[in-house]
Structure formats: C-alpha cells, structure tokens
Amino acid sequence: MAAQGLGRAVLRCFLGDPDLRVVRTGGVISEAGQDIWLVINRDLADFARVRCVAEAVAAAIEARRGLIEGRECE
C-alpha cells in the first residue's frame, strides 16, 4: 500500500531502496538488523554440488551487502 502512496511502511532496505515508488524517510533502523545464516544438512555438506551452491549464495549475498545493509541503492 505504501508503494501506491497510501501511507508509510517499514521495509528491509533491499526491498524498499530499489523500488522507485517508495522514498526512504528515515535512517536505517539498526535494531531491526539480523544475521543471515546459510544452513546446510550435515550429511550433504561434503558434496561438491552443495558446496558450490553454498559458495554461490554466499558470494551473491556479499556482492549485495551494501544494499542489504542499507548503505547503497541498487
């Protein structure tokens, strides 16, 4: 609804910042931050395919770290 001009919303930076329909009206709420965990089943962790995907996911998150943390827009 906020994207349609019908009020305000608290959004994660990586959701709100790239959306041209919304405007950031305040700073980053540091208390709302949380860690990102990548969980892998212990029985599958040694498979090359699983490690490859885990590394790709970690790299993608790291590449967008500024956007996720609210320091830069995409």
KELO-832520 format. One record per residue (C-alpha): x, y, z; residue in three letters. Coordinates in steps of 0.2 Angstrom, whole numbers. Layout:
// KELO-832520
+-------+-------+-------+------+
:    xx :    yy :    zz : resn :
+-------+-------+-------+------+
:     X :     Y :     Z :  ALA :
...
+-------+-------+-------+------+
// end
This chain:
// KELO-832520
+-------+-------+-------+------+
:    xx :    yy :    zz : resn :
+-------+-------+-------+------+
:     0 :     0 :     0 :  MET :
:    14 :    12 :     4 :  ALA :
:    21 :     9 :   -14 :  ALA :
:     4 :    16 :   -20 :  GLN :
:     5 :    31 :   -10 :  GLY :
:    -7 :    26 :     4 :  LEU :
:     4 :    28 :    19 :  GLY :
:    21 :    23 :    27 :  ARG :
:    29 :     6 :    29 :  ALA :
:    45 :    -1 :    37 :  VAL :
:    54 :   -11 :    24 :  LEU :
:    70 :   -20 :    23 :  ARG :
:    82 :    -9 :    13 :  CYS :
:    85 :   -22 :     0 :  PHE :
:    66 :   -22 :    -3 :  LEU :
:    62 :    -3 :    -2 :  GLY :
:    78 :     5 :    -9 :  ASP :
:    77 :    -2 :   -27 :  PRO :
:    58 :     2 :   -28 :  ASP :
:    56 :    19 :   -36 :  LEU :
:    38 :    20 :   -30 :  ARG :
:    44 :    22 :   -12 :  VAL :
:    55 :    35 :    -3 :  VAL :
:    66 :    32 :    12 :  ARG :
:    60 :    45 :    25 :  THR :
:    72 :    39 :    39 :  GLY :
:    88 :    31 :    43 :  GLY :
:    92 :    13 :    44 :  VAL :
:    85 :     5 :    60 :  ILE :
:   100 :    -4 :    67 :  SER :
:    89 :   -13 :    80 :  GLU :
:    80 :   -22 :    66 :  ALA :
:    96 :   -29 :    59 :  GLY :
:    99 :   -48 :    60 :  GLN :
:   112 :   -60 :    54 :  ASP :
:   109 :   -71 :    38 :  ILE :
:   113 :   -89 :    41 :  TRP :
:   115 :  -102 :    27 :  LEU :
:   110 :  -119 :    34 :  VAL :
:   116 :  -135 :    26 :  ILE :
:   112 :  -153 :    31 :  ASN :
:   127 :  -161 :    39 :  ARG :
:   125 :  -176 :    28 :  ASP :
:   126 :  -166 :    12 :  LEU :
:   139 :  -153 :    17 :  ALA :
:   153 :  -163 :     9 :  ASP :
:   145 :  -164 :    -8 :  PHE :
:   154 :  -153 :   -21 :  ALA :
:   137 :  -148 :   -28 :  ARG :
:   131 :  -142 :   -12 :  VAL :
:   147 :  -133 :    -8 :  ARG :
:   146 :  -125 :   -25 :  CYS :
:   129 :  -118 :   -22 :  VAL :
:   133 :  -113 :    -4 :  ALA :
:   148 :  -103 :   -10 :  GLU :
:   137 :   -95 :   -24 :  ALA :
:   124 :   -90 :   -12 :  VAL :
:   137 :   -83 :     0 :  ALA :
:   145 :   -73 :   -14 :  ALA :
:   128 :   -66 :   -20 :  ALA :
:   124 :   -60 :    -3 :  ILE :
:   141 :   -52 :    -1 :  GLU :
:   140 :   -44 :   -18 :  ALA :
:   124 :   -35 :   -12 :  ARG :
:   130 :   -32 :     6 :  ARG :
:   128 :   -13 :     4 :  GLY :
:   110 :   -14 :    -2 :  LEU :
:   106 :   -27 :    11 :  ILE :
:   113 :   -16 :    25 :  GLU :
:   105 :     0 :    18 :  GLY :
:   121 :     9 :    13 :  ARG :
:   118 :     9 :    -5 :  GLU :
:   104 :     8 :   -18 :  CYS :
:   104 :    -5 :   -32 :  GLU :
+-------+-------+-------+------+
// end
